């Protein structure tokens, strides 16, 4: 049986935590920041966990992470 391939797009966006869940950066943080309030930008700085319902799909995209 050949090795499974990691989805490279997903590998750049998601990382696995020590407990086995996935975390990701929030969107809307890369450009057009002048019209966004400081509070909004500050809250977008944090890393979020993936919902439980999407973890099975991500586990298939990232089999070796």
PyMOL commands that set and color helices and strands:
alter all, ss='L'
color gray80, all
select helices_A, chain A and resi 8-13+38-44+52-61
alter helices_A, ss='H'
color red, helices_A
select strands_A, chain A and resi 14-16+22-25+47-49
alter strands_A, ss='S'
color yellow, strands_A
deselect
rebuild
show_as cartoon
